[in-house]
């Protein structure tokens, strides 16, 4: 199954961001972007790709230990940016981003120890994707609007293991469906 570890913002936080995204979608050129549906908003900690079913129990147990070793921490959706010359538009994060990065490192290490092939390690960049494009798009007006945005701060209390179900219909614009496989509570180990 296709899996990733993530931090999922609470409903009231995604509601704030949804109001901004609704305004962004009214800007000229917004139709050139494929906007991510609100159910897909998350901060990916580690993307695992296709994981053999036999590895999932060990991965899940290792993620539980990684979560347990990480204390809950404050986070807010703040600012934004782009990857790939407008191919991905994202909202950023503020708060204890160092704790988020540590949790991402632990989620990646958990997968490696469970035997999940992870490829090359990249430095973690906290982002929540709000839109994508197959072509390079000038997203400067969107990034400027995101830069002015700061959402409510919440306490990250768990790590989610999420299954990504890719679209199969072939309908343009169809979004992946995400299913939370497990939630692992954060809690500082003594």
N, CA and C atoms as a LAMMPS dump frame, in Angstrom:
ITEM: TIMESTEP
0
ITEM: NUMBER OF ATOMS
570
ITEM: BOX BOUNDS ff ff ff
-5.0000000000000000e+02 5.0000000000000000e+02
-5.0000000000000000e+02 5.0000000000000000e+02
-5.0000000000000000e+02 5.0000000000000000e+02
ITEM: ATOMS id mol type element x y z
1 1 1 N 0.83 -1.182 0
2 1 2 C 0 0 0
3 1 3 C 0.878 1.251 0
4 2 1 N 0.361 2.32 -0.552
5 2 2 C 1.084 3.595 -0.68
6 2 3 C 0.875 4.402 0.605
7 3 1 N 1.966 4.658 1.339
8 3 2 C 1.88 5.243 2.671
9 3 3 C 2.78 6.459 2.852
10 4 1 N 2.397 7.3 3.81
11 4 2 C 3.269 8.373 4.279
12 4 3 C 2.918 8.692 5.721
13 5 1 N 3.859 9.308 6.435
14 5 2 C 3.615 9.777 7.804
15 5 3 C 3.362 11.27 7.721
16 6 1 N 2.434 11.76 8.546
17 6 2 C 2.05 13.17 8.45
18 6 3 C 1.559 13.72 9.774
19 7 1 N 1.548 15.048 9.832
20 7 2 C 0.857 15.793 10.866
21 7 3 C -0.382 16.368 10.193
22 8 1 N -1.543 16.104 10.789
23 8 2 C -2.818 16.563 10.231
24 8 3 C -3.34 17.733 11.047
25 9 1 N -3.471 18.911 10.428
26 9 2 C -4.011 20.047 11.174
27 9 3 C -5.469 19.798 11.557
28 10 1 N -5.912 20.344 12.691
29 10 2 C -7.301 20.163 13.092
30 10 3 C -8.263 20.938 12.181
31 11 1 N -9.521 20.581 12.264
32 11 2 C -10.56 21.137 11.396
33 11 3 C -10.636 22.66 11.44
34 12 1 N -10.544 23.255 12.632
35 12 2 C -10.65 24.714 12.701
36 12 3 C -9.47 25.401 12.027
37 13 1 N -8.321 24.776 12.023
38 13 2 C -7.148 25.333 11.346
39 13 3 C -7.321 25.229 9.832
40 14 1 N -7.798 24.089 9.361
41 14 2 C -8.006 23.959 7.908
42 14 3 C -9.147 24.857 7.432
43 15 1 N -10.096 25.157 8.308
44 15 2 C -11.173 26.092 7.941
45 15 3 C -10.613 27.484 7.675
46 16 1 N -9.677 27.929 8.504
47 16 2 C -9.039 29.236 8.294
48 16 3 C -8.303 29.26 6.956
49 17 1 N -7.545 28.215 6.687
50 17 2 C -6.796 28.147 5.437
51 17 3 C -7.751 28.043 4.243
52 18 1 N -8.842 27.319 4.397
53 18 2 C -9.807 27.169 3.312
54 18 3 C -10.391 28.512 2.897
55 19 1 N -10.602 29.405 3.861
56 19 2 C -11.123 30.737 3.537
57 19 3 C -10.122 31.499 2.665
58 20 1 N -8.84 31.402 2.979
59 20 2 C -7.82 32.06 2.16
60 20 3 C -7.74 31.413 0.781
61 21 1 N -7.738 30.1 0.715
62 21 2 C -7.65 29.403 -0.569
63 21 3 C -8.842 29.745 -1.459
64 22 1 N -10.009 29.925 -0.877
65 22 2 C -11.185 30.329 -1.665
66 22 3 C -10.931 31.678 -2.339
67 23 1 N -10.241 32.58 -1.649
68 23 2 C -9.885 33.878 -2.246
69 23 3 C -8.815 33.71 -3.322
70 24 1 N -7.849 32.855 -3.074
71 24 2 C -6.792 32.609 -4.062
72 24 3 C -7.367 32.06 -5.361
73 25 1 N -8.376 31.232 -5.244
74 25 2 C -8.984 30.612 -6.42
75 25 3 C -9.728 31.616 -7.292
76 26 1 N -9.937 32.826 -6.776
77 26 2 C -10.592 33.891 -7.54
78 26 3 C -9.584 34.737 -8.317
79 27 1 N -8.285 34.562 -8.039
80 27 2 C -7.259 35.362 -8.71
81 27 3 C -7.123 34.952 -10.177
82 28 1 N -6.698 35.889 -11.033
83 28 2 C -6.483 35.547 -12.443
84 28 3 C -5.477 34.391 -12.571
85 29 1 N -5.776 33.464 -13.438
86 29 2 C -4.881 32.332 -13.688
87 29 3 C -5.074 31.159 -12.746
88 30 1 N -5.985 31.264 -11.787
89 30 2 C -6.18 30.19 -10.806
90 30 3 C -6.611 28.888 -11.469
91 31 1 N -7.229 28.981 -12.626
92 31 2 C -7.666 27.781 -13.335
93 31 3 C -6.529 26.95 -13.885
94 32 1 N -5.322 27.526 -13.935
95 32 2 C -4.154 26.779 -14.407
96 32 3 C -3.615 25.826 -13.339
97 33 1 N -4.109 25.98 -12.114
98 33 2 C -3.635 25.16 -10.998
99 33 3 C -4.656 24.091 -10.646
100 34 1 N -4.164 22.943 -10.194
101 34 2 C -5.026 21.893 -9.642
102 34 3 C -4.998 22.077 -8.126
103 35 1 N -6.099 22.527 -7.582
104 35 2 C -6.163 22.855 -6.166
105 35 3 C -6.377 21.591 -5.346
106 36 1 N -5.584 21.458 -4.302
107 36 2 C -5.677 20.298 -3.417
108 36 3 C -6.93 20.432 -2.566
109 37 1 N -7.707 19.38 -2.499
110 37 2 C -8.898 19.392 -1.657
111 37 3 C -8.53 19.425 -0.191
112 38 1 N -9.374 20.045 0.587
113 38 2 C -9.131 20.188 2.023
114 38 3 C -8.854 18.859 2.725
115 39 1 N -9.492 17.753 2.344
116 39 2 C -9.148 16.482 2.997
117 39 3 C -7.691 16.063 2.743
118 40 1 N -7.049 16.645 1.757
119 40 2 C -5.665 16.292 1.443
120 40 3 C -4.63 17.173 2.108
121 41 1 N -5.045 18.124 2.923
122 41 2 C -4.088 19.037 3.548
123 41 3 C -3.414 18.382 4.739
124 42 1 N -2.109 18.322 4.673
125 42 2 C -1.31 17.716 5.737
126 42 3 C 0.136 18.163 5.592
127 43 1 N 0.887 18.031 6.65
128 43 2 C 2.341 18.23 6.614
129 43 3 C 2.955 16.84 6.526
130 44 1 N 3.443 16.486 5.354
131 44 2 C 4.093 15.187 5.191
132 44 3 C 5.383 15.183 5.999
133 45 1 N 5.558 14.158 6.798
134 45 2 C 6.801 13.974 7.555
135 45 3 C 7.768 13.11 6.761
136 46 1 N 7.27 12.013 6.212
137 46 2 C 8.088 11.093 5.419
138 46 3 C 7.165 10.39 4.435
139 47 1 N 7.552 10.39 3.164
140 47 2 C 6.786 9.688 2.14
141 47 3 C 7.44 8.334 1.927
142 48 1 N 6.644 7.265 2.062
143 48 2 C 7.174 5.911 1.963
144 48 3 C 6.916 5.259 0.62
145 49 1 N 5.951 5.738 -0.131
146 49 2 C 5.6 5.103 -1.397
147 49 3 C 4.932 3.76 -1.145
148 50 1 N 5.081 2.857 -2.109
149 50 2 C 4.482 1.521 -1.971
150 50 3 C 5.259 0.735 -0.911
151 51 1 N 4.547 0.315 0.106
152 51 2 C 5.153 -0.437 1.215
153 51 3 C 4.555 -1.837 1.214
154 52 1 N 5.425 -2.83 1.233
155 52 2 C 4.983 -4.222 1.312
156 52 3 C 4.148 -4.408 2.575
157 53 1 N 3.007 -5.055 2.435
158 53 2 C 2.11 -5.276 3.575
159 53 3 C 2.826 -5.926 4.758
160 54 1 N 3.811 -6.776 4.489
161 54 2 C 4.527 -7.476 5.556
162 54 3 C 5.352 -6.509 6.417
163 55 1 N 5.719 -5.332 5.869
164 55 2 C 6.528 -4.361 6.608
165 55 3 C 5.685 -3.403 7.453
166 56 1 N 4.387 -3.321 7.181
167 56 2 C 3.54 -2.319 7.833
168 56 3 C 3.483 -2.484 9.357
169 57 1 N 3.339 -3.689 9.912
170 57 2 C 3.301 -3.796 11.382
171 57 3 C 4.574 -3.267 12.047
172 58 1 N 5.741 -3.595 11.506
173 58 2 C 6.992 -3.107 12.09
174 58 3 C 7.104 -1.593 11.92
175 59 1 N 6.741 -1.083 10.742
176 59 2 C 6.757 0.357 10.509
177 59 3 C 5.846 1.06 11.517
178 60 1 N 4.651 0.538 11.703
179 60 2 C 3.698 1.131 12.632
180 60 3 C 4.242 1.144 14.062
181 61 1 N 4.855 0.046 14.48
182 61 2 C 5.428 -0.036 15.826
183 61 3 C 6.578 0.958 15.988
184 62 1 N 7.404 1.084 14.966
185 62 2 C 8.529 2.023 15.031
186 62 3 C 8.047 3.475 15.031
187 63 1 N 6.968 3.752 14.293
188 63 2 C 6.397 5.105 14.312
189 63 3 C 5.816 5.419 15.694
190 64 1 N 5.242 4.41 16.33
191 64 2 C 4.716 4.616 17.68
192 64 3 C 5.846 5.008 18.634
193 65 1 N 6.984 4.334 18.536
194 65 2 C 8.133 4.685 19.387
195 65 3 C 8.658 6.082 19.05
196 66 1 N 8.711 6.42 17.762
197 66 2 C 9.176 7.75 17.347
198 66 3 C 8.258 8.837 17.895
199 67 1 N 6.956 8.59 17.831
200 67 2 C 5.99 9.559 18.36
201 67 3 C 6.142 9.692 19.873
202 68 1 N 6.31 8.567 20.55
203 68 2 C 6.434 8.575 22.004
204 68 3 C 7.656 9.388 22.459
205 69 1 N 8.724 9.37 21.66
206 69 2 C 9.954 10.094 22.011
207 69 3 C 9.861 11.591 21.693
208 70 1 N 8.759 12.03 21.096
209 70 2 C 8.591 13.424 20.705
210 70 3 C 7.488 14.069 21.535
211 71 1 N 7.815 15.144 22.229
212 71 2 C 6.819 15.847 23.037
213 71 3 C 5.854 16.608 22.125
214 72 1 N 4.588 16.762 22.547
215 72 2 C 3.664 17.611 21.79
216 72 3 C 4.275 19.013 21.632
217 73 1 N 3.92 19.677 20.532
218 73 2 C 4.534 20.982 20.255
219 73 3 C 3.551 21.895 19.527
220 74 1 N 3.759 23.221 19.649
221 74 2 C 2.871 24.175 18.988
222 74 3 C 3.238 24.35 17.511
223 75 1 N 2.199 24.528 16.693
224 75 2 C 2.404 24.732 15.26
225 75 3 C 1.266 25.594 14.731
226 76 1 N 1.547 26.355 13.689
227 76 2 C 0.522 27.149 13.004
228 76 3 C 0.85 27.148 11.518
229 77 1 N -0.18 27.258 10.696
230 77 2 C 0.019 27.441 9.265
231 77 3 C 0.428 28.902 9.087
232 78 1 N 1.55 29.125 8.412
233 78 2 C 2.066 30.489 8.27
234 78 3 C 2.84 30.609 6.967
235 79 1 N 2.542 31.658 6.213
236 79 2 C 3.313 31.962 5.018
237 79 3 C 3.09 30.942 3.922
238 80 1 N 3.981 30.977 2.947
239 80 2 C 3.86 30.039 1.84
240 80 3 C 5.018 30.16 0.877
241 81 1 N 4.972 29.369 -0.161
242 81 2 C 6.035 29.37 -1.151
243 81 3 C 5.677 28.448 -2.295
244 82 1 N 6.699 28.151 -3.082
245 82 2 C 6.5 27.297 -4.248
246 82 3 C 7.705 26.386 -4.437
247 83 1 N 7.46 25.285 -5.085
248 83 2 C 8.512 24.382 -5.541
249 83 3 C 8.385 24.285 -7.055
250 84 1 N 9.513 24.114 -7.73
251 84 2 C 9.506 23.819 -9.156
252 84 3 C 8.889 24.881 -10.036
253 85 1 N 9.205 26.144 -9.779
254 85 2 C 8.705 27.247 -10.618
255 85 3 C 7.19 27.21 -10.759
256 86 1 N 6.505 27.09 -9.645
257 86 2 C 5.049 27.12 -9.642
258 86 3 C 4.372 25.782 -9.819
259 87 1 N 5.141 24.698 -9.829
260 87 2 C 4.517 23.379 -9.984
261 87 3 C 3.874 22.893 -8.687
262 88 1 N 4.255 23.495 -7.568
263 88 2 C 3.602 23.213 -6.29
264 88 3 C 3.539 24.511 -5.493
265 89 1 N 2.351 24.861 -5.049
266 89 2 C 2.104 26.032 -4.208
267 89 3 C 1.786 25.506 -2.818
268 90 1 N 2.445 26.054 -1.807
269 90 2 C 2.276 25.504 -0.475
270 90 3 C 2.167 26.576 0.598
271 91 1 N 1.541 26.188 1.703
272 91 2 C 1.503 26.993 2.918
273 91 3 C 2.59 26.448 3.844
274 92 1 N 3.239 27.348 4.551
275 92 2 C 4.329 26.947 5.436
276 92 3 C 3.87 26.723 6.868
277 93 1 N 4.824 26.774 7.771
278 93 2 C 4.536 26.527 9.186
279 93 3 C 5.375 27.452 10.044
280 94 1 N 4.836 27.767 11.219
281 94 2 C 5.618 28.45 12.249
282 94 3 C 5.246 27.835 13.584
283 95 1 N 6.053 28.11 14.549
284 95 2 C 5.9 27.482 15.857
285 95 3 C 7.162 26.681 16.096
286 96 1 N 7.027 25.518 16.673
287 96 2 C 8.201 24.69 16.941
288 96 3 C 8.519 23.846 15.706
289 97 1 N 9 24.528 14.668
290 97 2 C 9.331 23.852 13.411
291 97 3 C 10.502 22.889 13.612
292 98 1 N 11.368 23.187 14.574
293 98 2 C 12.475 22.261 14.867
294 98 3 C 11.928 20.92 15.363
295 99 1 N 10.883 20.944 16.187
296 99 2 C 10.266 19.698 16.662
297 99 3 C 9.6 18.959 15.502
298 100 1 N 8.983 19.702 14.595
299 100 2 C 8.368 19.085 13.416
300 100 3 C 9.444 18.407 12.56
301 101 1 N 10.565 19.082 12.378
302 101 2 C 11.677 18.519 11.603
303 101 3 C 12.236 17.273 12.283
304 102 1 N 12.359 17.304 13.613
305 102 2 C 12.844 16.14 14.362
306 102 3 C 11.878 14.968 14.195
307 103 1 N 10.569 15.246 14.266
308 103 2 C 9.577 14.192 14.078
309 103 3 C 9.677 13.614 12.661
310 104 1 N 9.921 14.48 11.678
311 104 2 C 10.097 14.008 10.298
312 104 3 C 11.322 13.105 10.189
313 105 1 N 12.417 13.509 10.812
314 105 2 C 13.636 12.676 10.798
315 105 3 C 13.374 11.325 11.457
316 106 1 N 12.629 11.338 12.552
317 106 2 C 12.322 10.088 13.248
318 106 3 C 11.396 9.199 12.427
319 107 1 N 10.456 9.813 11.699
320 107 2 C 9.542 9.037 10.845
321 107 3 C 10.305 8.393 9.691
322 108 1 N 11.286 9.11 9.166
323 108 2 C 12.11 8.535 8.103
324 108 3 C 12.981 7.409 8.653
325 109 1 N 13.605 7.636 9.803
326 109 2 C 14.458 6.606 10.416
327 109 3 C 13.645 5.354 10.759
328 110 1 N 12.416 5.548 11.225
329 110 2 C 11.553 4.401 11.55
330 110 3 C 11.341 3.538 10.31
331 111 1 N 11.124 4.178 9.182
332 111 2 C 10.906 3.427 7.941
333 111 3 C 12.165 2.678 7.525
334 112 1 N 13.296 3.35 7.591
335 112 2 C 14.555 2.697 7.207
336 112 3 C 14.789 1.461 8.075
337 113 1 N 14.553 1.599 9.377
338 113 2 C 14.775 0.473 10.302
339 113 3 C 13.772 -0.658 10.065
340 114 1 N 12.594 -0.304 9.552
341 114 2 C 11.579 -1.323 9.263
342 114 3 C 11.806 -1.983 7.897
343 115 1 N 12.825 -1.494 7.163
344 115 2 C 13.139 -2.097 5.866
345 115 3 C 12.439 -1.462 4.683
346 116 1 N 11.847 -0.276 4.888
347 116 2 C 11.194 0.439 3.794
348 116 3 C 12.27 1.206 3.018
349 117 1 N 12.416 0.963 1.716
350 117 2 C 13.413 1.705 0.934
351 117 3 C 13.045 3.189 0.885
352 118 1 N 13.966 4.054 1.294
353 118 2 C 13.662 5.479 1.398
354 118 3 C 14.397 6.351 0.38
355 119 1 N 15.331 5.789 -0.35
356 119 2 C 16.064 6.632 -1.303
357 119 3 C 16.929 7.644 -0.576
358 120 1 N 17.251 8.717 -1.283
359 120 2 C 18.154 9.738 -0.771
360 120 3 C 17.453 10.602 0.285
361 121 1 N 18.161 10.903 1.376
362 121 2 C 17.619 11.779 2.424
363 121 3 C 17.679 13.229 1.947
364 122 1 N 16.579 13.952 2.134
365 122 2 C 16.532 15.381 1.822
366 122 3 C 16.213 16.139 3.098
367 123 1 N 16.776 17.333 3.205
368 123 2 C 16.465 18.18 4.364
369 123 3 C 14.975 18.496 4.356
370 124 1 N 14.339 18.359 5.498
371 124 2 C 12.899 18.537 5.627
372 124 3 C 12.506 20.002 5.479
373 125 1 N 11.487 20.253 4.68
374 125 2 C 10.903 21.588 4.515
375 125 3 C 9.415 21.472 4.839
376 126 1 N 9.003 22.066 5.96
377 126 2 C 7.601 21.987 6.382
378 126 3 C 6.716 22.711 5.373
379 127 1 N 5.782 21.971 4.785
380 127 2 C 4.857 22.58 3.825
381 127 3 C 3.585 21.75 3.716
382 128 1 N 2.513 22.447 3.406
383 128 2 C 1.206 21.854 3.211
384 128 3 C 0.784 22.275 1.79
385 129 1 N 0.725 21.342 0.86
386 129 2 C 0.462 21.666 -0.544
387 129 3 C -0.989 22.074 -0.735
388 130 1 N -1.187 23.266 -1.346
389 130 2 C -2.546 23.744 -1.622
390 130 3 C -2.896 23.675 -3.105
391 131 1 N -1.873 23.631 -3.984
392 131 2 C -2.157 23.531 -5.424
393 131 3 C -0.93 22.994 -6.145
394 132 1 N -1.194 22.404 -7.325
395 132 2 C -0.132 21.867 -8.177
396 132 3 C -0.402 22.259 -9.627
397 133 1 N 0.646 22.123 -10.436
398 133 2 C 0.498 22.326 -11.872
399 133 3 C 1.51 21.444 -12.581
400 134 1 N 1.139 20.941 -13.738
401 134 2 C 2.089 20.143 -14.527
402 134 3 C 3.104 21.043 -15.22
403 135 1 N 2.712 22.263 -15.477
404 135 2 C 3.568 23.244 -16.161
405 135 3 C 4.024 24.305 -15.158
406 136 1 N 5.11 24.998 -15.494
407 136 2 C 5.549 26.128 -14.671
408 136 3 C 4.488 27.228 -14.756
409 137 1 N 4.109 27.754 -13.595
410 137 2 C 3.088 28.792 -13.509
411 137 3 C 3.635 29.915 -12.631
412 138 1 N 3.321 31.161 -12.99
413 138 2 C 3.72 32.294 -12.16
414 138 3 C 2.767 32.358 -10.97
415 139 1 N 3.244 31.917 -9.824
416 139 2 C 2.397 31.867 -8.633
417 139 3 C 2.732 32.99 -7.643
418 140 1 N 3.475 33.987 -8.1
419 140 2 C 3.856 35.074 -7.181
420 140 3 C 2.667 35.715 -6.47
421 141 1 N 1.544 36.014 -7.158
422 141 2 C 0.419 36.615 -6.425
423 141 3 C -0.126 35.701 -5.321
424 142 1 N -0.089 34.41 -5.548
425 142 2 C -0.572 33.446 -4.559
426 142 3 C 0.391 33.371 -3.371
427 143 1 N 1.684 33.362 -3.683
428 143 2 C 2.697 33.313 -2.62
429 143 3 C 2.613 34.577 -1.767
430 144 1 N 2.406 35.736 -2.403
431 144 2 C 2.275 36.987 -1.649
432 144 3 C 1.076 36.937 -0.707
433 145 1 N -0.035 36.409 -1.178
434 145 2 C -1.22 36.289 -0.323
435 145 3 C -0.966 35.321 0.828
436 146 1 N -0.289 34.212 0.54
437 146 2 C 0.035 33.247 1.6
438 146 3 C 1.002 33.843 2.616
439 147 1 N 1.945 34.68 2.14
440 147 2 C 2.918 35.286 3.049
441 147 3 C 2.252 36.106 4.145
442 148 1 N 1.097 36.681 3.833
443 148 2 C 0.393 37.518 4.801
444 148 3 C -0.468 36.695 5.762
445 149 1 N -0.546 35.401 5.547
446 149 2 C -1.445 34.548 6.328
447 149 3 C -0.748 33.929 7.532
448 150 1 N -1.409 34.002 8.677
449 150 2 C -1.002 33.25 9.862
450 150 3 C -2.257 32.658 10.474
451 151 1 N -2.289 31.352 10.587
452 151 2 C -3.437 30.668 11.185
453 151 3 C -3.286 30.542 12.689
454 152 1 N -4.305 29.989 13.284
455 152 2 C -4.338 29.744 14.719
456 152 3 C -3.288 28.693 15.085
457 153 1 N -2.65 28.892 16.228
458 153 2 C -1.684 27.913 16.731
459 153 3 C -2.439 26.783 17.431
460 154 1 N -2.015 25.559 17.126
461 154 2 C -2.575 24.396 17.814
462 154 3 C -1.422 23.552 18.333
463 155 1 N -1.747 22.593 19.183
464 155 2 C -0.728 21.687 19.716
465 155 3 C -0.77 20.395 18.915
466 156 1 N 0.344 20.081 18.275
467 156 2 C 0.457 18.819 17.557
468 156 3 C 0.553 17.728 18.607
469 157 1 N -0.416 16.826 18.589
470 157 2 C -0.501 15.806 19.634
471 157 3 C -0.305 14.392 19.107
472 158 1 N -0.262 14.241 17.763
473 158 2 C -0.061 12.893 17.239
474 158 3 C 0.566 12.912 15.851
475 159 1 N 1.024 11.757 15.469
476 159 2 C 1.604 11.479 14.161
477 159 3 C 0.635 10.519 13.478
478 160 1 N 0.33 10.77 12.21
479 160 2 C -0.598 9.89 11.489
480 160 3 C 0.145 9.093 10.421
481 161 1 N -0.196 7.828 10.307
482 161 2 C 0.242 6.997 9.193
483 161 3 C -0.936 6.986 8.232
484 162 1 N -0.693 7.463 7.005
485 162 2 C -1.772 7.701 6.055
486 162 3 C -1.565 6.88 4.787
487 163 1 N -2.657 6.3 4.327
488 163 2 C -2.653 5.572 3.058
489 163 3 C -3.15 6.517 1.974
490 164 1 N -2.443 6.545 0.866
491 164 2 C -2.809 7.381 -0.269
492 164 3 C -3.377 6.48 -1.361
493 165 1 N -4.64 6.696 -1.685
494 165 2 C -5.3 5.938 -2.747
495 165 3 C -5.346 6.817 -3.986
496 166 1 N -4.537 6.477 -4.97
497 166 2 C -4.457 7.295 -6.179
498 166 3 C -5.725 7.15 -7.016
499 167 1 N -6.081 8.213 -7.757
500 167 2 C -7.268 8.148 -8.613
501 167 3 C -7.123 7.045 -9.667
502 168 1 N -8.228 6.388 -9.959
503 168 2 C -8.202 5.318 -10.958
504 168 3 C -9.18 5.579 -12.097
505 169 1 N -10.01 6.603 -11.954
506 169 2 C -11.075 6.835 -12.939
507 169 3 C -10.574 7.457 -14.233
508 170 1 N -9.442 8.157 -14.156
509 170 2 C -8.954 8.865 -15.333
510 170 3 C -9.638 10.206 -15.544
511 171 1 N -10.51 10.602 -14.621
512 171 2 C -11.203 11.888 -14.72
513 171 3 C -10.207 12.996 -14.378
514 172 1 N -10.024 13.976 -15.285
515 172 2 C -9.082 15.069 -15.009
516 172 3 C -9.44 15.793 -13.711
517 173 1 N -8.415 16.066 -12.911
518 173 2 C -8.613 16.793 -11.67
519 173 3 C -9.025 15.949 -10.48
520 174 1 N -9.252 14.647 -10.692
521 174 2 C -9.627 13.799 -9.563
522 174 3 C -8.475 13.771 -8.556
523 175 1 N -8.824 13.874 -7.286
524 175 2 C -7.838 13.937 -6.206
525 175 3 C -7.579 12.55 -5.621
526 176 1 N -6.365 12.336 -5.085
527 176 2 C -6.152 11.105 -4.32
528 176 3 C -7.064 11.113 -3.096
529 177 1 N -7.387 9.949 -2.593
530 177 2 C -8.135 9.827 -1.345
531 177 3 C -7.153 9.388 -0.263
532 178 1 N -7.27 10.017 0.893
533 178 2 C -6.372 9.71 1.993
534 178 3 C -7.152 9.028 3.111
535 179 1 N -6.534 7.98 3.647
536 179 2 C -7.155 7.193 4.703
537 179 3 C -6.144 7.06 5.844
538 180 1 N -6.522 7.522 7.027
539 180 2 C -5.631 7.402 8.186
540 180 3 C -5.639 5.943 8.633
541 181 1 N -4.468 5.32 8.566
542 181 2 C -4.3 3.923 8.951
543 181 3 C -4.108 3.819 10.468
544 182 1 N -3.349 4.775 11.029
545 182 2 C -3.076 4.774 12.467
546 182 3 C -2.705 6.18 12.911
547 183 1 N -3.034 6.482 14.147
548 183 2 C -2.584 7.726 14.795
549 183 3 C -1.778 7.322 16.014
550 184 1 N -0.615 7.911 16.134
551 184 2 C 0.267 7.593 17.251
552 184 3 C 0.448 8.839 18.102
553 185 1 N 0.023 8.819 19.376
554 185 2 C 0.118 10.014 20.215
555 185 3 C 1.563 10.392 20.504
556 186 1 N 1.812 11.684 20.512
557 186 2 C 3.118 12.189 20.927
558 186 3 C 3.176 12.187 22.443
559 187 1 N 4.362 12.039 22.963
560 187 2 C 4.539 12.082 24.415
561 187 3 C 5.987 11.883 24.755
562 188 1 N 6.538 12.844 25.478
563 188 2 C 7.963 12.787 25.81
564 188 3 C 8.264 11.574 26.668
565 189 1 N 9.27 10.833 26.248
566 189 2 C 9.726 9.674 27.034
567 189 3 C 10.576 10.185 28.194
568 190 1 N 10.458 9.531 29.316
569 190 2 C 11.19 9.965 30.508
570 190 3 C 12.621 9.599 30.487
